[in-house]
Amino acid sequence: EFKDAGAHILTVHLEACTHVHRSIQAIKSLGCKSGVAINPHTPVTALFDVLEDVDVVCLMSVNPGFGGQKFIYRSIHKIKQLKEEIISRNLNTKIEVDGGVGRQNAEVILQAGADILIAGNAIFGAEHPTEEIKHLKSVSVHTYI
């Protein structure tokens, strides 16, 4: 259904999948790119067995459930650790970071190794959303809304 609606990347949460590799293969069989998301307190090493099979890893930097939470700064270490693993394996896997991302931390998140920033509340909760978008674009060409 998601593919029929126009989605070209489908991401599943590692913690919600009994057989994550099977889910990744099902996504790829649809002709979509695959992604796996992990919660803030799940170690990135839990992804290492499937890293070659995914196009995107989404590191949640807040606990999933609702917007407006503060960024969990321990996520910076996880971004660096994951980036090092991706580089050491010579992969093209992208790292996206979702949760508490905004003007105050976008640059440090990118410097840690993130490729994509997901900034929901920073934009939609801002008094001047257009200015927030401009700022995020100024620090990254891979900022998605």
Backbone as a chain_set.jsonl record, in Angstrom:
{"seq": "EFKDAGAHILTVHLEACTHVHRSIQAIKSLGCKSGVAINPHTPVTALFDVLEDVDVVCLMSVNPGFGGQKFIYRSIHKIKQLKEEIISRNLNTKIEVDGGVGRQNAEVILQAGADILIAGNAIFGAEHPTEEIKHLKSVSVHTYI", "coords": {"N": [[0.809, -1.194, 0.0], [1.931, 1.274, 0.78], [3.88, 1.666, -1.177], [2.252, 1.848, -3.437], [1.104, 4.257, -2.871], [3.123, 5.945, -3.446], [5.512, 5.851, -2.052], [9.033, 5.43, -1.894], [11.036, 4.644, -0.285], [11.072, 2.454, 2.352], [10.842, 2.059, 5.785], [11.478, 0.063, 8.605], [11.006, -0.569, 12.104], [13.543, -1.869, 14.055], [13.083, -2.965, 16.59], [10.456, -3.722, 16.42], [10.26, -5.819, 14.714], [10.223, -9.261, 14.281], [11.648, -10.808, 12.501], [13.806, -9.142, 11.065], [15.482, -9.158, 8.809], [14.0, -10.582, 6.95], [11.893, -8.79, 6.606], [13.266, -6.651, 5.429], [14.037, -7.833, 3.007], [11.505, -8.259, 1.896], [10.68, -5.626, 1.477], [12.58, -4.797, -0.42], [11.859, -6.512, -2.487], [9.661, -5.267, -3.471], [10.702, -3.323, -4.959], [11.562, -1.101, -3.675], [13.665, 1.113, -1.723], [15.297, 0.124, 1.292], [14.964, 0.619, 4.821], [16.045, 0.708, 8.238], [15.026, 1.444, 11.472], [16.136, 2.43, 14.725], [15.574, 2.541, 18.241], [16.43, 5.021, 20.772], [17.854, 3.774, 22.895], [18.74, 1.382, 21.98], [21.526, -0.489, 21.085], [23.785, 0.387, 18.422], [25.171, -1.702, 17.368], [23.369, -3.742, 17.116], [22.403, -3.547, 14.596], [24.355, -4.389, 12.878], [24.427, -6.917, 11.606], [22.646, -6.686, 9.489], [23.402, -4.52, 8.06], [24.616, -4.356, 5.502], [22.454, -4.825, 3.893], [20.65, -2.739, 3.947], [19.52, 0.505, 2.882], [19.201, 2.821, 4.277], [19.666, 3.931, 7.611], [17.803, 4.77, 10.346], [18.341, 6.619, 13.073], [16.763, 6.951, 16.001], [16.503, 9.728, 18.015], [15.066, 10.499, 20.099], [12.6, 9.145, 22.309], [10.273, 7.197, 20.604], [6.939, 8.257, 19.787], [5.759, 10.782, 20.391], [5.924, 14.218, 19.313], [8.247, 16.991, 19.831], [10.068, 16.384, 21.832], [13.166, 16.519, 23.698], [16.392, 16.334, 22.226], [18.374, 13.462, 22.609], [21.482, 13.49, 23.733], [23.385, 11.465, 23.868], [23.09, 10.178, 21.55], [24.828, 11.194, 19.678], [27.273, 9.846, 19.962], [26.434, 7.338, 19.053], [25.842, 7.899, 16.388], [28.4, 8.502, 15.401], [29.684, 6.026, 15.857], [28.189, 4.308, 14.198], [28.661, 5.503, 11.701], [31.429, 5.092, 11.429], [31.456, 2.287, 11.19], [30.028, 1.926, 8.805], [31.743, 3.206, 6.988], [34.041, 1.611, 7.334], [33.218, -0.728, 6.151], [32.881, 0.034, 3.617], [30.38, 0.934, 2.61], [27.34, 2.369, 1.22], [25.338, 3.192, 2.815], [22.988, 5.364, 4.22], [22.711, 7.627, 6.98], [20.103, 8.652, 8.925], [18.719, 10.994, 11.209], [16.342, 11.271, 13.683], [14.347, 13.149, 15.721], [14.097, 15.622, 18.038], [15.709, 17.252, 16.561], [17.104, 20.243, 15.394], [17.728, 23.776, 14.962], [19.555, 24.261, 17.036], [21.182, 22.01, 17.23], [21.733, 20.833, 14.788], [24.1, 21.136, 13.267], [26.133, 19.837, 14.799], [25.162, 17.252, 14.779], [25.337, 16.593, 12.071], [28.115, 16.825, 11.757], [28.898, 14.671, 13.272], [28.324, 12.6, 11.614], [25.853, 12.133, 10.417], [23.668, 11.896, 7.6], [21.169, 12.702, 6.831], [18.703, 14.815, 8.118], [15.876, 14.786, 10.18], [13.459, 16.927, 10.912], [10.888, 17.613, 12.454], [9.174, 18.917, 14.617], [10.774, 21.152, 15.064], [10.396, 22.645, 12.825], [7.557, 22.678, 12.237], [6.601, 23.531, 14.666], [7.627, 26.006, 14.956], [7.684, 29.597, 15.183], [8.264, 30.954, 12.876], [8.314, 29.06, 10.413], [9.466, 28.969, 7.824], [11.901, 30.291, 8.112], [13.233, 28.529, 9.8], [13.49, 26.315, 8.129], [15.144, 27.426, 6.149], [17.451, 27.879, 7.68], [18.188, 25.236, 8.431], [18.652, 24.168, 5.898], [20.852, 25.655, 5.239], [22.894, 24.498, 6.69], [22.897, 21.943, 5.809], [22.474, 20.051, 2.866], [20.866, 17.916, 2.787], [18.466, 17.981, 4.25], [15.37, 16.949, 5.245], [11.853, 17.506, 5.23]], "CA": [[0.0, 0.0, 0.0], [2.784, 2.458, 0.828], [4.489, 1.82, -2.502], [1.196, 2.324, -4.329], [0.861, 5.658, -2.536], [4.247, 6.733, -3.929], [6.719, 5.708, -1.231], [10.141, 4.728, -2.544], [11.874, 4.13, 0.804], [10.254, 1.942, 3.45], [11.666, 1.828, 6.969], [10.856, -0.694, 9.692], [11.708, -0.475, 13.385], [14.201, -3.111, 14.452], [12.463, -3.504, 17.799], [9.1, -4.192, 16.108], [10.344, -6.926, 13.752], [10.761, -10.54, 14.74], [12.612, -11.211, 11.481], [14.072, -7.892, 10.349], [16.058, -9.442, 7.495], [12.866, -10.959, 6.1], [11.183, -7.54, 6.299], [14.107, -5.914, 4.479], [13.921, -8.503, 1.706], [10.152, -7.997, 1.386], [10.696, -4.24, 0.987], [13.364, -4.773, -1.658], [11.115, -7.222, -3.535], [8.697, -4.305, -4.011], [11.431, -2.338, -5.747], [11.801, 0.07, -2.833], [14.846, 1.119, -0.863], [14.926, -0.333, 2.632], [15.549, 1.282, 5.969], [15.775, 0.163, 9.568], [15.114, 2.444, 12.534], [16.353, 1.898, 16.075], [15.259, 3.435, 19.347], [17.623, 5.642, 21.363], [18.619, 2.949, 23.832], [19.17, 0.152, 21.313], [22.892, -0.293, 20.584], [23.904, 0.327, 16.962], [25.703, -3.014, 16.99], [22.226, -4.604, 16.786], [22.168, -3.397, 13.154], [25.521, -4.778, 12.086], [24.159, -8.101, 10.777], [21.832, -6.352, 8.31], [23.864, -3.233, 7.528], [24.849, -4.47, 4.053], [21.181, -4.996, 3.192], [19.776, -1.565, 4.048], [19.947, 1.743, 2.236], [19.103, 3.9, 5.255], [19.452, 3.625, 9.02], [17.221, 5.904, 11.061], [18.625, 6.602, 14.506], [15.832, 7.767, 16.775], [17.239, 10.451, 19.053], [14.082, 10.669, 21.172], [11.769, 7.947, 22.394], [9.153, 7.357, 19.675], [5.6, 8.362, 20.354], [5.188, 12.119, 20.253], [6.889, 15.249, 18.923], [8.621, 18.03, 20.771], [10.985, 15.927, 22.873], [14.544, 17.004, 23.597], [17.391, 15.459, 21.628], [19.187, 12.69, 23.554], [22.831, 13.758, 23.23], [24.162, 10.224, 23.716], [22.923, 9.752, 20.154], [26.007, 11.635, 18.916], [28.216, 8.72, 19.987], [25.882, 6.284, 18.198], [26.015, 8.339, 14.995], [29.825, 8.315, 15.084], [29.97, 4.587, 15.829], [27.572, 3.754, 12.996], [29.37, 6.039, 10.536], [32.705, 4.37, 11.347], [31.178, 0.934, 10.695], [29.645, 2.061, 7.393], [32.969, 3.522, 6.243], [34.956, 0.462, 7.372], [32.7, -1.756, 5.239], [32.775, 0.661, 2.295], [28.966, 0.902, 2.236], [26.715, 3.649, 0.881], [24.193, 3.336, 3.708], [22.8, 6.715, 4.749], [22.265, 7.733, 8.365], [19.194, 9.755, 9.209], [18.51, 11.19, 12.636], [14.968, 11.727, 13.873], [13.93, 13.425, 17.087], [14.773, 16.713, 18.724], [16.656, 17.881, 15.639], [16.753, 21.626, 15.089], [18.766, 24.794, 14.786], [20.539, 24.214, 18.12], [22.059, 20.838, 17.212], [21.858, 20.27, 13.436], [25.495, 21.094, 12.818], [26.886, 18.805, 15.525], [24.649, 15.962, 14.307], [25.952, 16.373, 10.756], [29.551, 16.613, 11.959], [29.067, 13.322, 13.829], [28.239, 11.636, 10.519], [24.506, 11.984, 9.854], [23.479, 12.339, 6.223], [19.812, 13.22, 6.675], [18.086, 15.298, 9.35], [14.416, 14.84, 10.191], [13.2, 18.009, 11.861], [9.455, 17.882, 12.442], [8.713, 19.947, 15.537], [11.585, 22.366, 14.904], [9.807, 23.414, 11.724], [6.117, 22.868, 12.368], [6.322, 24.209, 15.921], [8.318, 27.297, 14.955], [6.904, 30.798, 14.879], [8.554, 31.254, 11.47], [8.803, 27.799, 9.844], [10.307, 29.197, 6.648], [13.246, 30.633, 8.595], [13.841, 27.29, 10.305], [13.869, 25.522, 6.956], [16.316, 28.081, 5.544], [18.622, 27.628, 8.524], [18.588, 23.838, 8.299], [19.225, 23.994, 4.562], [22.17, 26.296, 5.194], [23.897, 23.602, 7.281], [22.846, 20.629, 5.168], [21.661, 19.936, 1.658], [20.058, 16.699, 2.926], [17.468, 18.16, 5.286], [14.033, 16.628, 4.758], [10.76, 17.979, 6.081]], "C": [[0.853, 1.259, 0.0], [3.417, 2.726, -0.529], [3.466, 2.368, -3.488], [0.87, 3.791, -4.086], [2.025, 6.554, -2.947], [5.519, 6.638, -3.114], [7.794, 4.961, -2.009], [11.187, 4.24, -1.545], [10.926, 3.682, 1.912], [11.174, 1.558, 4.601], [10.857, 1.084, 8.018], [11.679, -0.498, 10.958], [12.266, -1.842, 13.761], [13.468, -3.772, 15.618], [11.063, -4.071, 17.536], [9.091, -5.412, 15.192], [10.94, -8.166, 14.392], [11.865, -10.995, 13.797], [12.92, -10.003, 10.599], [14.641, -8.149, 8.959], [14.964, -9.819, 6.501], [12.075, -9.712, 5.681], [11.948, -6.711, 5.278], [13.981, -6.519, 3.088], [12.542, -8.28, 1.082], [10.055, -6.584, 0.814], [11.419, -4.175, -0.349], [12.631, -5.476, -2.803], [10.042, -6.335, -4.166], [9.364, -3.276, -4.92], [11.702, -1.054, -4.988], [13.158, -0.032, -2.146], [14.389, 0.759, 0.542], [15.656, 0.454, 3.707], [15.186, 0.553, 7.245], [15.983, 1.288, 10.569], [15.389, 1.739, 13.854], [16.062, 2.982, 17.104], [16.539, 3.946, 20.01], [18.468, 4.728, 22.243], [18.968, 1.571, 23.279], [20.583, 0.385, 20.784], [22.951, -0.425, 19.061], [24.462, -1.016, 16.505], [24.582, -3.999, 16.647], [21.907, -4.566, 15.294], [23.24, -4.051, 12.295], [25.276, -5.989, 11.189], [23.38, -7.787, 9.506], [22.309, -5.084, 7.604], [24.087, -3.261, 6.023], [23.553, -4.483, 3.256], [20.292, -3.755, 3.188], [20.395, -0.352, 3.362], [20.032, 2.889, 3.236], [18.978, 3.306, 6.65], [18.922, 4.895, 9.663], [17.509, 5.727, 12.546], [17.625, 7.526, 15.184], [16.626, 8.418, 17.904], [16.289, 11.0, 20.117], [13.32, 9.347, 21.242], [10.546, 8.138, 21.506], [7.82, 7.5, 20.409], [4.97, 9.729, 20.207], [6.299, 13.123, 19.956], [7.227, 16.184, 20.063], [9.552, 17.6, 21.884], [12.382, 16.497, 22.64], [15.453, 15.909, 23.036], [18.192, 14.764, 22.724], [20.627, 12.735, 23.042], [23.736, 12.535, 23.178], [24.068, 9.687, 22.292], [24.119, 10.147, 19.299], [27.03, 10.506, 18.846], [27.74, 7.606, 19.055], [26.035, 6.635, 16.72], [27.456, 8.089, 14.562], [30.172, 6.837, 14.936], [29.412, 3.95, 14.558], [28.292, 4.23, 11.743], [30.702, 5.317, 10.342], [32.507, 2.969, 10.767], [30.828, 0.963, 9.207], [30.878, 2.315, 6.533], [33.89, 2.306, 6.196], [34.513, -0.656, 6.434], [32.537, -1.229, 3.808], [31.343, 0.594, 1.75], [28.479, 2.308, 1.88], [25.489, 3.925, 1.743], [24.151, 4.748, 4.276], [22.307, 6.635, 6.187], [21.326, 8.924, 8.463], [18.943, 9.795, 10.703], [17.151, 11.861, 12.817], [14.681, 11.916, 15.353], [14.741, 14.509, 17.75], [15.787, 17.439, 17.873], [16.179, 19.294, 15.332], [17.977, 22.504, 14.987], [19.888, 24.642, 15.814], [21.509, 23.045, 18.021], [22.311, 20.255, 15.821], [23.312, 20.119, 13.012], [26.294, 19.989, 13.502], [26.43, 17.405, 15.099], [25.266, 15.618, 12.955], [27.443, 16.091, 10.884], [29.831, 15.222, 12.518], [28.955, 12.252, 12.751], [26.86, 11.422, 9.927], [24.474, 12.534, 8.433], [22.156, 13.063, 6.032], [19.281, 13.625, 8.049], [16.572, 15.296, 9.184], [14.032, 15.804, 11.305], [11.728, 18.405, 11.831], [9.053, 19.061, 13.301], [9.496, 21.248, 15.404], [11.013, 23.257, 13.812], [8.339, 23.716, 12.006], [5.718, 23.544, 13.672], [6.937, 25.594, 16.004], [7.358, 28.441, 14.641], [7.054, 31.168, 13.407], [9.148, 30.008, 10.808], [9.739, 27.982, 8.655], [11.739, 29.52, 7.056], [13.963, 29.4, 9.13], [14.309, 26.41, 9.153], [15.111, 26.111, 6.308], [17.572, 27.8, 6.356], [19.105, 26.19, 8.367], [19.196, 23.564, 6.929], [20.615, 24.609, 4.477], [23.26, 25.416, 5.803], [23.907, 22.235, 6.623], [21.981, 20.671, 3.926], [20.745, 18.727, 1.734], [19.046, 16.818, 4.059], [16.093, 17.919, 4.692], [12.99, 17.095, 5.754], [9.706, 16.907, 6.139]], "O": [[0.536, 2.217, -0.705], [3.484, 3.871, -0.977], [3.779, 3.252, -4.285], [0.411, 4.488, -4.992], [1.944, 7.775, -2.819], [6.513, 7.282, -3.449], [7.507, 3.982, -2.698], [12.111, 3.513, -1.91], [10.075, 4.453, 2.355], [12.152, 0.832, 4.421], [9.705, 1.423, 8.289], [12.891, -0.287, 10.9], [11.546, -2.84, 13.779], [13.26, -4.985, 15.627], [10.544, -4.828, 18.358], [8.031, -5.977, 14.921], [12.025, -8.124, 14.971], [12.895, -11.507, 14.237], [12.357, -9.861, 9.514], [14.312, -7.424, 8.019], [15.007, -9.413, 5.34], [11.643, -9.602, 4.534], [11.352, -6.135, 4.368], [13.835, -5.796, 2.103], [12.431, -8.129, -0.135], [9.419, -6.373, -0.218], [10.926, -3.567, -1.299], [12.768, -5.081, -3.961], [9.568, -6.617, -5.266], [8.696, -2.468, -5.564], [12.036, -0.032, -5.587], [13.723, -1.117, -2.006], [13.259, 1.042, 0.937], [16.794, 0.889, 3.532], [14.163, -0.126, 7.327], [16.989, 1.997, 10.523], [14.944, 0.614, 14.082], [16.276, 4.171, 16.866], [17.609, 3.366, 19.826], [19.684, 4.902, 22.321], [19.434, 0.699, 24.012], [20.813, 1.376, 20.092], [22.25, -1.253, 18.479], [24.242, -1.418, 15.363], [24.825, -4.989, 15.957], [21.22, -5.45, 14.783], [23.036, -4.244, 11.096], [25.863, -6.077, 10.111], [23.447, -8.548, 8.54], [21.677, -4.631, 6.65], [23.779, -2.287, 5.336], [23.559, -4.181, 2.063], [19.279, -3.729, 2.489], [21.615, -0.209, 3.277], [20.831, 3.811, 3.071], [18.282, 2.312, 6.855], [19.52, 5.964, 9.537], [16.995, 4.813, 13.191], [17.64, 8.738, 14.967], [17.33, 7.741, 18.652], [16.662, 11.85, 20.925], [13.398, 8.53, 20.324], [9.846, 9.142, 21.638], [7.611, 6.945, 21.488], [3.775, 9.836, 19.93], [7.461, 12.906, 20.303], [6.585, 16.176, 21.113], [9.805, 18.38, 22.803], [12.728, 16.903, 21.531], [15.295, 14.726, 23.338], [18.641, 15.415, 23.667], [20.956, 12.098, 22.042], [24.765, 12.569, 22.503], [24.867, 8.846, 21.882], [24.396, 9.494, 18.292], [27.591, 10.242, 17.782], [28.546, 7.0, 18.348], [26.325, 5.765, 15.898], [27.704, 7.533, 13.492], [30.87, 6.446, 14.001], [30.086, 3.143, 13.917], [28.512, 3.445, 10.82], [31.062, 4.97, 9.218], [33.304, 2.518, 9.944], [31.286, 0.113, 8.443], [31.038, 1.709, 5.474], [34.459, 1.998, 5.149], [35.339, -1.444, 5.972], [32.11, -1.956, 2.911], [31.121, 0.245, 0.59], [29.128, 3.303, 2.201], [24.691, 4.805, 1.422], [25.161, 5.264, 4.756], [21.589, 5.71, 6.566], [21.691, 10.052, 8.134], [18.954, 8.766, 11.378], [16.853, 12.878, 12.191], [14.761, 10.973, 16.14], [15.935, 14.339, 17.998], [16.635, 18.164, 18.394], [15.002, 19.516, 15.046], [19.11, 22.026, 14.933], [21.054, 24.871, 15.491], [22.56, 23.072, 18.66], [23.041, 19.271, 15.697], [23.703, 19.089, 12.461], [27.054, 19.28, 12.843], [27.237, 16.476, 15.066], [25.669, 14.478, 12.726], [27.974, 15.218, 10.198], [30.893, 14.656, 12.261], [29.427, 11.13, 12.935], [26.705, 10.606, 9.019], [25.159, 13.504, 8.108], [22.035, 13.935, 5.171], [19.395, 12.874, 9.018], [16.051, 15.751, 8.166], [14.251, 15.532, 12.486], [11.369, 19.425, 11.243], [8.637, 20.096, 12.78], [8.943, 22.328, 15.609], [11.133, 24.481, 13.872], [7.929, 24.877, 12.011], [4.612, 24.077, 13.777], [6.786, 26.283, 17.013], [6.364, 28.272, 13.934], [6.108, 31.632, 12.77], [10.366, 29.915, 10.66], [10.701, 27.229, 8.499], [12.685, 29.068, 6.411], [15.169, 29.247, 8.932], [15.395, 25.832, 9.201], [16.033, 25.376, 5.954], [18.63, 27.516, 5.796], [20.3, 25.952, 8.191], [20.158, 22.803, 6.82], [21.461, 24.13, 3.722], [24.433, 25.573, 5.466], [24.824, 21.446, 6.85], [20.894, 21.249, 3.928], [19.924, 18.523, 0.839], [18.797, 15.838, 4.762], [15.691, 18.599, 3.748], [13.214, 17.082, 6.965], [8.683, 17.082, 6.801]]}, "num_chains": 1, "name": "protein.A"}
